[in-house]
Amino acid sequence: MFVVGIANLAWMAPLAALMLYEKVGRHGARLVRPVGVALILLGLLVMVEPAWLPGLTPDPVPHGIPLHGAH
């Protein structure tokens, strides 16, 4: 959970649910490997182009706020 962001509930809640299902679910052991592969692929895609996962990096210039010296 640390990798996807501390206190990011959008990532932590589904990952916690996945971990719970892995431990107590009927098919938990079968689910973990494909989900792990999918998360690794998502990580590789984000390394190539961070814009594929909005909200991962802060917006450098908020929209509607002019830069210093721009009129």
C-alpha positions in Angstrom: 0.0 0.0 0.0 2.9 2.3 0.6 3.9 2.3 -3.0 0.5 3.7 -4.3 0.4 6.5 -1.8 0.1 7.1 1.9 -3.4 8.1 2.8 -4.8 7.8 -0.7 -8.1 6.1 0.0 -8.8 5.7 -3.7 -6.0 3.1 -3.8 -5.9 1.8 -0.3 -9.5 0.7 -0.1 -9.5 -1.5 -3.1 -6.1 -3.0 -2.2 -7.3 -3.7 1.4 -10.4 -5.4 -0.1 -8.2 -7.4 -2.4 -5.9 -8.5 0.5 -9.0 -9.5 2.6 -10.4 -11.5 -0.3 -7.0 -13.2 -0.8 -7.0 -14.4 2.8 -10.7 -15.3 3.3 -12.2 -15.6 -0.2 -12.9 -18.9 -1.8 -10.8 -18.2 -4.9 -8.4 -15.7 -3.3 -5.2 -17.5 -4.3 -6.3 -17.5 -8.0 -7.1 -13.8 -8.0 -3.9 -12.5 -6.6 -1.5 -13.4 -9.4 -3.5 -11.8 -12.3 -4.2 -8.7 -10.2 -0.5 -8.5 -9.4 0.4 -8.7 -13.1 -2.1 -6.0 -13.9 -0.7 -3.7 -11.3 2.8 -4.3 -12.5 1.7 -3.5 -16.1 -0.1 -0.3 -14.8 3.2 0.7 -13.1 5.1 0.2 -16.3 2.6 2.2 -18.3 2.7 5.1 -15.8 6.5 5.0 -16.0 6.3 5.5 -19.7 3.5 8.2 -19.6 2.4 9.5 -16.1 -0.6 11.2 -17.6 -2.2 7.7 -18.0 -3.0 7.8 -14.3 -4.5 11.2 -13.4 -3.8 12.4 -9.9 -0.6 10.6 -9.6 1.5 13.7 -10.0 0.5 17.2 -9.0 -0.5 19.6 -11.7 2.5 22.0 -12.1 0.3 25.0 -12.9 -3.3 25.1 -11.7 -5.7 25.9 -14.5 -6.9 29.5 -14.6 -4.0 30.9 -12.6 -1.7 33.0 -14.8 2.1 32.6 -14.5 4.1 35.4 -13.0 4.6 38.2 -15.5 2.0 36.8 -17.9 -0.8 39.3 -18.7 
